[in-house]
Amino acid sequence: WGDSLTNGTGSLTGKPDKETNEDCSYPAVLGRLLGEDFTVKNFGIGGETSWQIASRQGGMSVAVLPFTLPGETVATAVSLKGQEQDFYYDNATGKWTYDEDNLSYKFNVGDGSGVNPCKIGGIEGTLTRDGDTYYFTRGEAGNSITFETPQQLVPFASEAYKNAVHIIWMGQNDAPSHNGQYVMQAGFEERMQTMIDNIESGKYIVADYPSGNNANSAQRVQKCNQKFGKHYLNIRDYIVKYGLSVANSNGAGLTVSDDDAKRIASGQIPSCLLSDSVHGNYWYYQVVARAMKEKGVALGYWS
């Protein structure tokens, strides 16, 4: 579960000629490392915030406001309401503000989202999105139903993968600007917890976002360590400390510039492992996959 970092943005940058796989996102690499006994699903959607990701997984509830569902299998417009949708932080006033029409909560429902086929009021169907409007199409014809109260959206992944190992890596896109205001700031750890509470297997790995350095990440790292204990992976620290050696042991042939040496000394990911200021290159995602595999071994999820 995650955003563009999980989806694999930049993963083809610097790909060596010997690599024949087209998908070099870390979930794809992890799947190859674990072998045929495991199936690794990639539910990373670029640009999404932690509350959007948690909503797709089912940890944070999304209400479908009252509507009438026709008996026919036709697309019907529905209005969704997320738990945190109505509030944003207004930088101009320095206060939290309520706005029932805030549109910041829109999340992806397409391929790779884990949402479909979903359920509304016990009826299975498909949720689609066109701009700011969502549509629900029931899977089988039946009686017309009028829902007079809000109904919870039940994403596919919420039921289908309750017994899976969930790897959650998010927070990079939190506090996005919406009409000049910040919809939400911080708190990704609590949204991770809602996702963990939605897992019956009790098996999970959580990683915080990799931006920053030792100094400005210290408080975040401490919170994650205290909250998630052995399940927490400080992915930034892992990449900084071991990324170059792991990459070079696999034939990367990377060298450290003076600038990268300074970045590493401060606990910042070196630019030779990045495709841009946020995303990694081919070798970066190889390192992330290695880190996730090792954490899973330590937790007893695989060998």
C-alpha positions in Angstrom: 0.0 0.0 0.0 1.3 3.4 -0.9 1.8 6.3 -3.3 4.1 6.8 -6.3 7.0 5.3 -4.4 5.2 2.0 -4.1 3.8 2.3 -7.6 7.4 2.6 -8.9 7.8 6.1 -10.3 11.4 6.4 -11.7 12.1 2.7 -11.4 13.2 2.4 -15.0 15.7 5.2 -14.7 19.2 3.7 -14.9 17.9 0.3 -15.6 20.8 -1.9 -16.7 20.7 -3.7 -20.1 20.8 -7.1 -18.3 17.4 -6.3 -16.7 14.7 -7.9 -18.8 11.7 -7.2 -16.5 9.6 -4.2 -17.5 8.1 -3.8 -14.0 10.9 -2.7 -11.6 8.8 -1.3 -8.8 9.8 -2.6 -5.4 6.7 -4.8 -5.1 7.6 -6.5 -8.4 11.2 -6.9 -7.3 10.1 -8.2 -3.9 7.8 -10.8 -5.7 10.8 -12.0 -7.6 12.9 -12.2 -4.5 10.3 -14.2 -2.6 9.6 -16.6 -5.5 6.6 -18.5 -6.7 5.2 -19.3 -3.3 4.2 -15.6 -2.8 2.0 -13.3 -4.8 2.8 -9.6 -4.3 0.1 -7.0 -5.1 1.0 -3.4 -5.9 -1.6 -1.0 -4.5 0.5 2.1 -4.9 -1.3 5.1 -6.5 0.8 8.2 -7.4 -0.1 11.4 -5.6 -2.3 9.9 -2.9 -2.2 11.0 0.7 -2.3 8.6 3.7 -6.0 9.1 4.3 -6.8 8.3 0.6 -4.6 5.1 0.8 -6.2 4.1 4.1 -9.6 4.6 2.6 -8.8 2.3 -0.4 -7.6 -0.4 2.0 -10.6 -0.1 4.2 -9.0 1.1 7.4 -10.6 4.5 7.2 -14.3 4.3 6.5 -15.9 6.0 3.5 -19.7 6.6 3.7 -21.9 6.5 0.6 -24.6 9.2 1.2 -28.3 8.2 0.8 -29.3 7.3 -2.7 -31.5 5.0 -4.8 -29.9 2.1 -6.4 -31.8 1.0 -9.5 -32.6 -2.7 -10.1 -30.8 -2.5 -13.5 -27.0 -2.8 -13.9 -26.6 0.8 -14.8 -24.1 3.4 -13.5 -25.6 5.5 -10.8 -24.0 8.6 -9.4 -23.2 8.4 -5.7 -21.7 10.9 -3.2 -18.9 9.7 -0.9 -17.9 11.1 2.4 -14.6 10.3 4.1 -13.8 10.6 7.8 -11.5 13.6 7.4 -13.0 15.1 4.3 -14.8 18.1 6.0 -11.8 19.7 7.7 -8.8 21.6 6.4 -6.1 23.7 8.0 -6.4 27.4 6.8 -2.9 28.8 6.8 -4.3 32.4 6.5 -6.1 32.1 9.9 -4.0 29.4 11.5 -7.1 27.5 12.4 -8.9 24.2 11.4 -11.9 25.0 9.3 -15.1 23.0 8.5 -16.3 22.8 4.9 -18.8 20.1 4.1 -18.2 20.5 0.4 -14.4 20.1 0.6 -13.3 18.0 -2.5 -9.8 17.1 -1.3 -10.8 13.5 -0.5 -11.1 12.0 -4.0 -9.2 8.7 -4.2 -8.4 6.4 -7.1 -10.8 3.5 -7.8 -9.2 2.2 -11.0 -6.9 -0.7 -11.6 -4.4 -1.2 -8.9 -6.5 0.6 -6.3 -7.8 -2.4 -4.5 -11.3 -1.0 -4.4 -13.2 -3.1 -6.9 -15.4 -5.1 -6.9 -16.7 -3.3 -3.8 -19.9 -3.5 -1.8 -22.4 -0.9 -0.8 -25.3 -1.9 1.5 -24.4 -5.5 0.9 -24.7 -5.2 -2.9 -21.6 -6.0 -4.9 -20.6 -3.9 -7.9 -18.0 -1.6 -9.4 -17.2 2.0 -8.4 -15.9 4.3 -11.1 -15.0 7.9 -11.1 -15.3 10.7 -13.7 -13.7 13.9 -12.4 -15.2 14.6 -9.1 -18.2 12.3 -9.6 -18.3 8.6 -8.5 -20.7 6.1 -10.1 -21.7 2.7 -8.7 -22.8 -0.2 -11.0 -24.3 -3.2 -9.4 -22.9 -6.5 -10.6 -26.2 -8.3 -10.9 -29.7 -7.0 -11.6 -32.2 -7.1 -8.7 -34.7 -5.0 -6.8 -34.4 -1.3 -6.7 -33.2 -0.2 -3.2 -33.5 3.2 -1.6 -30.8 3.7 1.1 -32.2 6.3 3.5 -29.1 6.5 5.6 -25.4 6.5 4.8 -23.9 3.1 3.8 -20.3 2.1 4.3 -18.2 1.4 1.2 -16.5 -1.9 1.6 -13.5 -2.1 -0.7 -12.5 -5.4 -2.3 -9.1 -5.5 -0.5 -10.8 -4.9 2.8 -12.2 -8.4 2.7 -10.0 -10.3 0.2 -6.7 -9.5 1.8 -7.4 -9.6 5.5 -5.2 -12.5 6.0 -2.3 -11.2 3.9 0.9 -9.5 4.9 0.3 -5.8 4.4 3.3 -3.5 3.7 2.3 0.1 4.3 4.6 2.9 3.0 3.0 6.4 2.9 3.0 10.0 4.1 5.0 11.6 1.3 2.0 13.5 0.0 0.3 14.5 3.2 -0.7 18.2 3.7 -1.5 18.8 0.0 -2.7 22.3 -1.0 -6.3 22.5 -1.9 -7.6 25.9 -3.1 -4.6 27.5 -1.2 -5.3 25.7 2.0 -3.8 22.6 3.7 -6.4 19.9 4.0 -4.4 17.9 6.6 -1.1 18.0 8.3 0.8 15.0 9.8 -1.0 12.1 11.4 0.0 9.4 8.9 0.9 7.2 11.8 -2.7 7.1 13.0 -4.0 6.3 9.6 -1.5 3.5 9.4 -3.0 2.2 12.6 -6.5 2.1 11.1 -5.1 0.0 8.3 -3.4 -2.3 10.8 -6.6 -2.6 12.7 -8.3 -3.7 9.5 -5.9 -6.7 9.1 -6.9 -10.0 10.7 -3.6 -11.7 10.1 -1.7 -9.4 12.4 1.1 -9.4 9.8 2.4 -6.0 8.6 5.4 -3.9 7.9 5.2 -0.1 8.0 7.7 2.4 6.6 7.5 6.2 6.8 8.4 8.5 3.9 12.0 8.7 2.9 12.4 12.5 2.6 14.6 14.4 5.0 17.7 13.7 7.0 18.7 12.5 10.5 17.9 15.8 12.1 14.5 16.7 10.6 13.3 13.1 10.7 14.2 12.4 14.3 10.8 13.1 15.8 9.0 11.2 13.1 11.3 8.2 13.5 10.8 8.2 17.3 7.0 8.2 16.9 7.1 5.3 14.5 9.5 3.3 16.7 7.3 3.8 19.7 4.0 3.1 17.9 5.0 0.2 15.7 8.0 -1.4 17.3 9.4 -4.3 15.5 7.1 -3.8 12.6 8.6 -0.4 11.7 11.2 0.0 9.0 13.1 3.2 8.8 13.5 3.0 5.0 15.4 6.3 4.7 18.0 5.2 7.2 18.3 1.8 5.5 18.8 3.3 2.0 21.4 5.8 3.3 23.4 3.3 5.2 23.2 0.2 3.0 21.9 1.4 -0.4 25.2 1.9 -2.2 26.7 -1.4 -1.0 23.5 -3.4 -1.8 23.3 -1.7 -5.3 27.0 -2.2 -6.0 27.0 -5.8 -4.9 24.4 -6.3 -7.7 26.6 -4.7 -10.3 25.5 -1.0 -10.1 29.0 0.4 -10.2 27.9 3.6 -8.4 30.4 6.1 -7.1 30.0 8.7 -4.4 30.3 12.3 -5.4 31.4 15.0 -2.8 27.8 16.2 -2.7 26.5 12.7 -2.1 29.1 12.1 0.6 27.7 15.1 2.4 24.1 13.9 1.9 25.0 10.5 3.3 26.8 12.0 6.3 23.6 14.0 7.2 21.3 11.0 6.7 19.9 12.1 3.4 19.5 9.6 0.4 22.3 10.2 -2.1 21.3 11.6 -5.5 23.0 8.6 -7.3 20.0 6.5 -6.1 17.4 9.0 -7.1 15.5 9.8 -10.4 14.3 13.1 -9.1 14.1 15.0 -5.8 11.5 12.5 -4.4 11.6 9.2 -6.4 14.2 6.6 -6.7 15.9 5.1 -9.7 16.2 1.4 -10.7 18.8 0.7 -8.0 16.8 2.5 -5.3 13.8 0.2 -5.7 16.1 -2.9 -5.7 17.4 -1.7 -2.3 13.8 -1.1 -1.0 12.7 -4.6 -2.0 15.8 -6.0 -0.3 14.9 -4.1 2.9 11.3 -5.3 2.8 12.3 -8.9 2.3 14.8 -8.7 5.2 12.2 -7.1 7.5 9.7 -9.9 6.6 12.3 -12.5 7.4 12.9 -10.9 10.8 9.2 -11.0 11.5 8.8 -14.6 10.4 6.6 -13.9 7.3 8.9 -15.6 4.9 12.4 -17.0 4.7 
